[in-house]
Amino acid sequence: MFGLSELAIILIVVIAVLCAKKLPELARSAGKSARILKAEARAMKDEDDRAAPRVIQGETADPDAAKPQAPGQHQHRQ
């Protein structure tokens, strides 16, 4: 009889013949989806890179400098 690979090939040919009119549209939408997914993954990676603190040798970070101040208050430096 038929093996699994032969059945898979027959199934692919049948789908291609029956859905020939829709294949270009399906391929186009699959390509758009892949581009969107790739762009979103790149954006998430860039966002993670920016969120990480940058360490520069020889400098110290002032944790109070990052706190928002109320209007009218001034930060006093020593």
OpenMM code with the backbone's topology and positions (N, CA, C; nanometers):
from openmm import Vec3, app, unit

residues = "MET PHE GLY LEU SER GLU LEU ALA ILE ILE LEU ILE VAL VAL ILE ALA VAL LEU CYS ALA LYS LYS LEU PRO GLU LEU ALA ARG SER ALA GLY LYS SER ALA ARG ILE LEU LYS ALA GLU ALA ARG ALA MET LYS ASP GLU ASP ASP ARG ALA ALA PRO ARG VAL ILE GLN GLY GLU THR ALA ASP PRO ASP ALA ALA LYS PRO GLN ALA PRO GLY GLN HIS GLN HIS ARG GLN".split()
positions = [
    Vec3(0.0841, -0.1188, 0.0000),
    Vec3(0.0000, 0.0000, 0.0000),
    Vec3(0.0885, 0.1250, 0.0000),
    Vec3(0.0332, 0.2310, 0.0553),
    Vec3(0.1036, 0.3596, 0.0597),
    Vec3(0.1690, 0.3789, 0.1948),
    Vec3(0.2835, 0.4411, 0.1927),
    Vec3(0.3506, 0.4781, 0.3168),
    Vec3(0.3092, 0.6191, 0.3568),
    Vec3(0.3609, 0.6638, 0.4676),
    Vec3(0.3255, 0.7962, 0.5198),
    Vec3(0.3739, 0.9078, 0.4276),
    Vec3(0.4931, 0.8945, 0.3715),
    Vec3(0.5457, 1.0001, 0.2842),
    Vec3(0.4643, 1.0100, 0.1548),
    Vec3(0.4214, 0.8968, 0.0994),
    Vec3(0.3412, 0.8999, -0.0212),
    Vec3(0.2054, 0.9649, 0.0038),
    Vec3(0.1455, 0.9330, 0.1171),
    Vec3(0.0168, 0.9944, 0.1521),
    Vec3(0.0320, 1.1452, 0.1717),
    Vec3(0.1413, 1.1882, 0.2319),
    Vec3(0.1649, 1.3311, 0.2524),
    Vec3(0.1781, 1.4024, 0.1180),
    Vec3(0.2506, 1.3428, 0.0242),
    Vec3(0.2671, 1.4037, -0.1083),
    Vec3(0.1331, 1.4114, -0.1802),
    Vec3(0.0546, 1.3054, -0.1747),
    Vec3(-0.0772, 1.3053, -0.2387),
    Vec3(-0.1667, 1.4115, -0.1765),
    Vec3(-0.1620, 1.4238, -0.0458),
    Vec3(-0.2429, 1.5245, 0.0230),
    Vec3(-0.2019, 1.6657, -0.0180),
    Vec3(-0.0725, 1.6917, -0.0299),
    Vec3(-0.0244, 1.8233, -0.0718),
    Vec3(-0.0694, 1.8541, -0.2139),
    Vec3(-0.0617, 1.7575, -0.3033),
    Vec3(-0.1046, 1.7770, -0.4425),
    Vec3(-0.2544, 1.8040, -0.4492),
    Vec3(-0.3330, 1.7300, -0.3747),
    Vec3(-0.4782, 1.7504, -0.3736),
    Vec3(-0.5127, 1.8888, -0.3208),
    Vec3(-0.4487, 1.9302, -0.2149),
    Vec3(-0.4747, 2.0637, -0.1590),
    Vec3(-0.4350, 2.1713, -0.2598),
    Vec3(-0.3206, 2.1528, -0.3266),
    Vec3(-0.2753, 2.2502, -0.4256),
    Vec3(-0.3735, 2.2605, -0.5417),
    Vec3(-0.4275, 2.1486, -0.5867),
    Vec3(-0.5211, 2.1501, -0.6991),
    Vec3(-0.6543, 2.2135, -0.6589),
    Vec3(-0.7049, 2.1767, -0.5431),
    Vec3(-0.8352, 2.2272, -0.5000),
    Vec3(-0.8307, 2.3740, -0.4574),
    Vec3(-0.7194, 2.4184, -0.4050),
    Vec3(-0.7091, 2.5546, -0.3511),
    Vec3(-0.6185, 2.6433, -0.4362),
    Vec3(-0.6035, 2.6143, -0.5637),
    Vec3(-0.5102, 2.6871, -0.6500),
    Vec3(-0.5405, 2.8373, -0.6553),
    Vec3(-0.6669, 2.8739, -0.6539),
    Vec3(-0.7035, 3.0156, -0.6616),
    Vec3(-0.6700, 3.0900, -0.5328),
    Vec3(-0.6734, 3.0229, -0.4202),
    Vec3(-0.6512, 3.0876, -0.2915),
    Vec3(-0.5045, 3.0868, -0.2482),
    Vec3(-0.4199, 3.0060, -0.3122),
    Vec3(-0.2806, 2.9928, -0.2682),
    Vec3(-0.2021, 3.1242, -0.2699),
    Vec3(-0.2107, 3.2086, -0.3737),
    Vec3(-0.1361, 3.3347, -0.3700),
    Vec3(-0.1787, 3.4256, -0.2548),
    Vec3(-0.3077, 3.4291, -0.2307),
    Vec3(-0.3593, 3.5114, -0.1203),
    Vec3(-0.3113, 3.4565, 0.0149),
    Vec3(-0.3135, 3.3244, 0.0308),
    Vec3(-0.2659, 3.2633, 0.1550),
    Vec3(-0.1168, 3.2869, 0.1742),
    Vec3(-0.0391, 3.2766, 0.0666),
    Vec3(0.1046, 3.3005, 0.0760),
    Vec3(0.1331, 3.4456, 0.1123),
    Vec3(0.0581, 3.5382, 0.0542),
    Vec3(0.0749, 3.6804, 0.0846),
    Vec3(0.0442, 3.7096, 0.2309),
    Vec3(-0.0650, 3.6547, 0.2815),
    Vec3(-0.1014, 3.6793, 0.4213),
    Vec3(-0.0024, 3.6121, 0.5170),
    Vec3(0.0502, 3.4966, 0.4781),
    Vec3(0.1512, 3.4316, 0.5615),
    Vec3(0.2792, 3.5153, 0.5657),
    Vec3(0.3166, 3.5742, 0.4524),
    Vec3(0.4341, 3.6609, 0.4480),
    Vec3(0.4155, 3.7853, 0.5330),
    Vec3(0.2974, 3.8462, 0.5259),
    Vec3(0.2687, 3.9641, 0.6091),
    Vec3(0.2757, 3.9285, 0.7569),
    Vec3(0.2192, 3.8147, 0.7920),
    Vec3(0.2209, 3.7711, 0.9321),
    Vec3(0.3633, 3.7474, 0.9800),
    Vec3(0.4461, 3.6873, 0.8955),
    Vec3(0.5851, 3.6622, 0.9328),
    Vec3(0.6605, 3.7938, 0.9517),
    Vec3(0.6371, 3.8923, 0.8637),
    Vec3(0.7035, 4.0227, 0.8780),
    Vec3(0.6598, 4.0933, 1.0053),
    Vec3(0.5305, 4.0877, 1.0369),
    Vec3(0.4802, 4.1511, 1.1588),
    Vec3(0.5405, 4.0848, 1.2818),
    Vec3(0.5445, 3.9523, 1.2814),
    Vec3(0.6019, 3.8794, 1.3945),
    Vec3(0.7494, 3.9142, 1.4121),
    Vec3(0.8227, 3.9213, 1.3035),
    Vec3(0.9651, 3.9550, 1.3091),
    Vec3(0.9853, 4.0971, 1.3625),
    Vec3(0.9032, 4.1920, 1.3163),
    Vec3(0.9136, 4.3304, 1.3624),
    Vec3(0.8806, 4.3418, 1.5108),
    Vec3(0.7788, 4.2712, 1.5556),
    Vec3(0.7414, 4.2752, 1.6975),
    Vec3(0.8501, 4.2134, 1.7846),
    Vec3(0.9092, 4.1035, 1.7391),
    Vec3(1.0175, 4.0407, 1.8156),
    Vec3(1.1370, 4.1345, 1.8254),
    Vec3(1.1691, 4.2024, 1.7152),
    Vec3(1.2806, 4.2974, 1.7161),
    Vec3(1.2497, 4.4150, 1.8097),
    Vec3(1.1251, 4.4637, 1.8085),
    Vec3(1.0869, 4.5751, 1.8961),
    Vec3(1.0955, 4.5347, 2.0426),
    Vec3(1.0538, 4.4130, 2.0751),
    Vec3(1.0627, 4.3671, 2.2138),
    Vec3(1.2081, 4.3544, 2.2564),
    Vec3(1.2948, 4.3066, 2.1672),
    Vec3(1.4366, 4.2934, 2.1990),
    Vec3(1.4989, 4.4311, 2.2210),
    Vec3(1.4656, 4.5270, 2.1350),
    Vec3(1.5184, 4.6628, 2.1502),
    Vec3(1.4693, 4.7261, 2.2801),
    Vec3(1.3437, 4.6991, 2.3153),
    Vec3(1.2877, 4.7529, 2.4393),
    Vec3(1.3598, 4.6950, 2.5605),
    Vec3(1.3909, 4.5665, 2.5566),
    Vec3(1.4640, 4.5036, 2.6664),
    Vec3(1.6041, 4.5603, 2.6781),
    Vec3(1.6681, 4.5882, 2.5648),
    Vec3(1.8030, 4.6441, 2.5664),
    Vec3(1.8038, 4.7845, 2.6266),
    Vec3(1.7020, 4.8636, 2.5955),
    Vec3(1.6959, 4.9999, 2.6491),
    Vec3(1.6608, 5.0010, 2.7970),
    Vec3(1.5870, 4.9006, 2.8443),
    Vec3(1.5444, 4.8973, 2.9838),
    Vec3(1.6599, 4.8614, 3.0771),
    Vec3(1.7610, 4.7960, 3.0262),
    Vec3(1.8740, 4.7562, 3.1097),
    Vec3(1.9553, 4.8802, 3.1463),
    Vec3(1.9978, 4.8921, 3.2717),
    Vec3(2.0774, 5.0086, 3.3114),
    Vec3(2.2138, 5.0068, 3.2445),
    Vec3(2.2602, 5.1224, 3.2085),
    Vec3(2.3906, 5.1338, 3.1449),
    Vec3(2.4940, 5.1637, 3.2518),
    Vec3(2.5981, 5.0854, 3.2590),
    Vec3(2.7020, 5.1027, 3.3603),
    Vec3(2.8250, 5.1613, 3.2927),
    Vec3(2.8706, 5.2741, 3.3467),
    Vec3(2.9902, 5.3384, 3.2955),
    Vec3(3.0953, 5.3339, 3.4049),
    Vec3(3.2119, 5.2845, 3.3695),
    Vec3(3.3202, 5.2700, 3.4667),
    Vec3(3.3561, 5.4059, 3.5257),
    Vec3(3.3659, 5.4131, 3.6585),
    Vec3(3.4112, 5.5338, 3.7270),
    Vec3(3.3013, 5.6290, 3.7662),
    Vec3(3.1748, 5.6004, 3.7346),
    Vec3(3.0648, 5.6882, 3.7724),
    Vec3(2.9718, 5.6144, 3.8680),
    Vec3(2.9051, 5.6911, 3.9530),
    Vec3(2.8063, 5.6319, 4.0428),
    Vec3(2.6698, 5.6891, 4.0085),
    Vec3(2.5694, 5.6074, 4.0267),
    Vec3(2.4326, 5.6502, 3.9988),
    Vec3(2.3717, 5.7085, 4.1240),
    Vec3(2.3002, 5.8196, 4.1098),
    Vec3(2.2311, 5.8834, 4.2204),
    Vec3(2.0854, 5.8389, 4.2166),
    Vec3(2.0419, 5.7519, 4.3097),
    Vec3(1.9042, 5.7019, 4.3037),
    Vec3(1.8004, 5.8114, 4.3229),
    Vec3(1.8353, 5.9207, 4.3916),
    Vec3(1.7393, 6.0290, 4.4135),
    Vec3(1.7175, 6.1107, 4.2867),
    Vec3(1.8114, 6.1072, 4.1947),
    Vec3(1.7990, 6.1853, 4.0723),
    Vec3(1.6890, 6.1309, 3.9822),
    Vec3(1.6580, 6.0043, 3.9939),
    Vec3(1.5565, 5.9434, 3.9085),
    Vec3(1.4146, 5.9653, 3.9599),
    Vec3(1.4006, 6.0095, 4.0857),
    Vec3(1.2679, 6.0290, 4.1426),
    Vec3(1.2061, 6.1577, 4.0886),
    Vec3(1.0791, 6.1541, 4.0496),
    Vec3(1.0132, 6.2772, 4.0045),
    Vec3(0.9882, 6.3693, 4.1236),
    Vec3(0.9996, 6.4983, 4.0971),
    Vec3(0.9794, 6.5965, 4.2035),
    Vec3(0.8458, 6.6662, 4.1831),
    Vec3(0.7881, 6.7091, 4.2937),
    Vec3(0.6637, 6.7838, 4.2874),
    Vec3(0.6958, 6.9238, 4.2341),
    Vec3(0.5998, 6.9876, 4.1677),
    Vec3(0.6243, 7.1236, 4.1168),
    Vec3(0.6583, 7.2178, 4.2331),
    Vec3(0.7544, 7.3038, 4.2096),
    Vec3(0.7947, 7.4007, 4.3113),
    Vec3(0.9056, 7.3512, 4.4007),
    Vec3(0.9400, 7.2255, 4.3991),
    Vec3(1.0490, 7.1747, 4.4807),
    Vec3(1.1765, 7.1719, 4.3974),
    Vec3(1.2872, 7.2005, 4.4646),
    Vec3(1.4159, 7.1975, 4.3967),
    Vec3(1.5018, 7.0922, 4.4632),
    Vec3(1.5836, 7.0290, 4.3811),
    Vec3(1.6735, 6.9268, 4.4355),
    Vec3(1.7992, 6.9967, 4.4867),
    Vec3(1.8390, 6.9614, 4.6089),
    Vec3(1.9562, 7.0211, 4.6697),
    Vec3(2.0738, 6.9273, 4.6510),
    Vec3(2.1794, 6.9774, 4.5940),
    Vec3(2.2993, 6.8963, 4.5759),
    Vec3(2.4023, 6.9359, 4.6782),
    Vec3(2.4780, 6.8382, 4.7236),
    Vec3(2.5797, 6.8657, 4.8248),
    Vec3(2.7168, 6.8624, 4.7636),
] * unit.nanometer
topology = app.Topology()
chain = topology.addChain("A")
for resn in residues:
    res = topology.addResidue(resn, chain)
    for name in ("N", "CA", "C"):
        topology.addAtom(name, app.Element.getBySymbol(name[0]), res)
